[in-house]
Amino acid sequence: MALLLPLLTVLAQVGPFTPVGASRAPNVPHIEGRDAPRRKGVPAPAALPPALPSQPQSCAKALEISPSEAIGLAETALASAKDGAEQAAAQGCLGLAHGRLAEWGEAESAFLAARDAVGDDRAARASFGAMAGNAALAGGQPDRAMASLTTAQADADAAADKAASGAIAIDRARALVALRRVAEARAAIDQAITQTPGDSDAWLLSATLYRRSGQLNLAQQHIEKAAAINSLDPAIGLEAGVVAQLSGREAAARKSWQSVIATAPDSPEAAQARNYVAQIGPNPPSTL
């Protein structure tokens, strides 16, 4: 049964973390809580179930036209579903459509129903469970997210899917940061790095955790790893600039932030980069 939907990615807001007794160095911009790495929006998955039961149109096509239309399509398919596979396909489509509309509670419920409908297919359970956890995290419910993500990771491990387990560990780390359980978040992200060393998100979150705890040398090493994997990710460029500025390397920070502005001018990261550049002021005059 091919129900392995890609993991849903969502924005997970986490607040700023400053070590006790830490102070901001001179000319360091105010670092907003929103600079924490997070999943990039709610993109359409690369693959969706085939045409829903009793429906000629696929969920992917319906989502392209209108999330509201996809909800109607999924609800009609759910009403006529004959087995768990059809129920899961319909619930998965329903969850994706609600996610597009930022209706996170409804999305979470649909993904949990899809997870339960697939029965003993541990890989599919892991995928839908991770989607439910991400929806809960986006909806500001990190405690519920942790419950779904912990179960999802157990399912991924039972399916011997290291890539899925590593991706879920990253999401667990985000939930743990939101819950202010920083030591556990560190352990989760270390697991993700071990399982999926080619995932730039893992290195990005690791760098941010080290930066927030004042371990700037490790933060620099890990943001360099992230940049080596995905040099064009604006979140990586933004964090690289923050680490550089906190380390007293203003020219490097300015270069990183200006690169974000140049390569992704309409992104939220570019808006934050402009804010940081404005705070540190113009380039100093050159001396001969």
C-alpha positions in Angstrom: 0.0 0.0 0.0 1.7 3.2 -1.2 0.6 5.8 1.3 4.0 7.3 2.0 3.3 10.9 1.8 6.3 13.2 2.3 6.5 14.8 5.7 4.5 18.0 5.9 6.7 21.1 6.6 5.4 23.9 8.7 6.5 27.1 10.4 7.3 26.4 14.0 7.6 29.6 15.9 10.0 29.5 18.9 11.0 32.2 21.2 14.5 33.6 21.8 16.8 31.7 24.1 19.4 33.6 26.0 21.7 31.9 28.5 21.6 33.1 32.1 24.0 35.9 32.6 24.6 36.4 28.9 24.6 40.0 27.5 24.6 41.3 24.0 28.0 42.5 22.6 28.3 46.1 21.3 26.6 46.7 17.9 24.9 43.3 17.9 21.4 43.6 16.5 18.4 42.5 18.5 17.9 38.9 17.6 14.2 38.2 17.1 12.6 34.9 18.2 11.5 34.4 14.6 15.1 33.9 13.4 15.0 30.3 14.7 15.2 27.8 11.8 11.9 26.2 10.9 10.2 24.3 8.2 9.6 26.5 5.1 5.9 27.1 4.9 3.4 24.4 3.8 4.4 23.4 0.3 2.5 21.0 -1.8 4.0 17.5 -1.4 5.9 16.0 -4.2 3.6 13.0 -4.3 0.0 12.5 -3.3 -2.3 9.5 -3.3 -3.7 8.6 -6.8 -7.2 9.6 -7.6 -9.4 9.4 -4.5 -12.0 6.6 -4.4 -15.0 7.4 -6.5 -13.4 10.6 -7.7 -11.7 11.1 -11.1 -9.7 14.1 -9.9 -6.6 13.6 -7.7 -6.0 15.5 -4.5 -3.0 17.2 -6.0 -5.1 18.7 -8.8 -7.8 19.8 -6.4 -5.2 21.5 -4.2 -3.9 23.4 -7.2 -7.3 24.8 -7.9 -8.6 25.5 -4.4 -8.0 24.0 -0.9 -11.7 24.5 -0.2 -12.5 22.4 -3.3 -10.0 19.7 -2.1 -11.8 19.6 1.3 -15.2 18.9 -0.5 -13.5 16.3 -2.7 -11.9 14.6 0.3 -15.1 14.6 2.3 -17.1 13.0 -0.5 -14.3 10.4 -1.0 -14.3 9.7 2.8 -18.1 9.1 2.8 -17.7 6.4 0.1 -14.4 4.9 1.3 -14.6 1.1 1.5 -11.4 0.2 3.4 -8.6 1.7 5.5 -6.5 2.6 2.5 -9.2 4.6 0.9 -10.0 6.3 4.3 -6.3 7.2 4.8 -6.1 8.7 1.3 -9.2 10.8 1.9 -8.1 11.9 5.4 -4.6 12.7 4.1 -6.0 14.9 1.4 -8.3 16.5 3.9 -5.4 17.3 6.2 -3.3 18.8 3.4 -6.2 21.0 2.4 -6.8 22.3 5.9 -3.1 22.9 6.3 -3.1 25.1 3.2 -5.8 27.1 4.9 -3.8 27.3 8.2 -6.6 25.4 9.9 -4.1 23.5 12.0 -6.5 21.8 14.5 -8.5 20.3 11.6 -5.3 19.3 9.8 -4.0 17.5 12.9 -7.2 15.6 13.4 -7.3 14.5 9.8 -3.7 13.3 9.8 -4.2 11.4 13.0 -7.3 9.7 11.5 -5.2 8.8 8.4 -2.5 7.3 10.6 -5.1 5.2 12.4 -6.7 4.1 9.2 -3.5 2.5 7.7 -3.4 -0.2 10.4 0.0 -1.9 10.7 1.8 -0.1 7.9 4.5 1.4 10.1 6.1 3.5 7.4 2.7 5.1 6.5 1.9 5.6 10.2 5.2 7.4 10.6 4.5 9.7 7.7 0.9 10.6 8.8 1.9 10.9 12.4 4.7 13.3 11.6 2.3 15.4 9.6 -0.1 15.5 12.6 2.8 16.5 14.8 3.9 19.3 12.4 0.3 20.6 12.3 0.1 20.7 16.0 3.4 22.5 16.2 2.2 25.1 13.6 -0.9 25.5 15.7 1.0 26.4 18.8 0.5 23.0 20.5 4.1 21.7 21.1 2.9 19.3 23.8 0.5 17.6 21.4 3.2 17.7 18.7 5.6 15.8 20.9 3.1 13.1 21.5 2.5 12.5 17.7 6.1 12.9 16.8 7.4 10.5 19.4 4.9 7.8 18.2 5.9 8.6 14.6 9.6 8.2 15.3 8.9 4.8 16.9 7.0 3.8 13.8 9.8 5.0 11.5 12.3 3.1 13.5 10.2 -0.1 13.3 10.0 0.4 9.5 13.9 0.8 9.5 13.5 4.1 7.7 16.5 6.1 8.8 15.7 9.1 6.6 12.2 9.4 8.0 13.4 8.9 11.6 16.1 11.6 11.1 13.5 14.1 9.7 11.2 13.4 12.6 14.0 13.9 15.0 14.4 17.4 13.6 10.8 18.1 14.2 11.0 16.7 17.7 13.8 19.1 18.4 11.7 22.0 17.3 8.9 20.9 19.5 11.3 20.5 22.4 12.7 24.0 21.9 9.2 25.4 21.9 8.7 23.6 25.3 12.0 25.0 26.6 13.4 21.5 27.0 16.7 22.5 25.4 18.9 19.6 26.6 16.4 17.1 25.1 16.3 19.2 21.9 20.1 19.0 21.7 19.9 15.2 22.0 17.2 15.0 19.3 19.1 17.1 16.8 22.3 15.1 17.5 20.3 12.0 16.6 19.1 13.7 13.4 22.6 14.6 12.4 23.7 11.0 12.9 20.8 9.5 10.9 20.6 12.2 8.1 24.0 14.0 7.9 23.0 15.4 4.5 20.0 17.3 5.8 20.9 21.0 6.0 17.9 21.6 8.3 19.6 19.4 11.0 22.8 21.4 10.8 21.0 24.7 10.8 19.0 23.9 13.9 22.1 22.5 15.6 24.0 25.8 14.9 21.1 27.8 16.3 21.0 25.7 19.5 24.7 26.1 20.0 24.5 29.9 19.2 21.7 30.3 21.7 23.7 28.5 24.4 26.7 30.8 23.7 28.8 28.0 22.1 29.8 30.2 19.1 32.7 28.0 17.8 30.4 25.0 17.5 27.7 27.2 16.0 30.1 28.4 13.4 31.2 24.9 12.5 27.6 23.6 12.1 26.3 26.6 10.1 29.2 26.0 7.7 28.1 22.4 7.4 24.5 23.6 6.6 25.8 26.1 4.0 28.0 23.4 2.4 24.8 21.4 1.8 22.4 24.2 0.8 24.2 27.5 0.2 21.1 29.2 -1.2 18.8 28.6 1.8 18.0 32.1 3.2 17.5 30.7 6.7 21.0 29.4 6.6 22.4 32.7 5.4 20.4 34.6 8.1 21.8 32.4 10.9 25.3 32.5 9.5 25.2 36.3 9.8 23.9 36.2 13.4 26.7 33.8 14.4 29.3 36.0 12.7 28.0 39.2 14.3 27.9 37.6 17.8 31.5 36.4 17.2 32.6 40.0 16.4 33.0 39.5 12.6 30.7 42.3 11.4 32.0 42.3 7.8 31.2 38.6 7.5 27.8 39.1 9.1 27.0 42.0 6.7 28.0 39.9 3.7 25.8 37.0 4.8 22.8 39.2 5.3 23.3 41.0 2.1 23.5 37.7 0.3 20.2 36.7 1.7 18.7 40.0 0.5 20.1 39.5 -3.0 19.2 35.8 -3.5 15.8 35.7 -1.8 14.6 39.4 -1.7 10.9 38.5 -1.0 11.5 36.0 1.8 10.8 36.6 5.5 14.5 36.0 6.1 15.4 38.8 3.7 13.1 41.1 5.7 14.9 40.2 8.9 18.3 40.5 7.2 17.4 44.1 6.2 16.5 44.8 9.8 19.8 43.5 11.0 21.8 45.4 8.4 19.9 48.6 9.4 20.7 48.1 13.0 24.5 47.7 12.5 24.6 50.7 10.2 26.3 51.4 6.9 29.6 50.0 5.8 32.5 51.8 7.6 34.5 54.1 5.3 37.5 52.4 3.8 41.0 53.6 4.9 44.0 53.9 2.7 
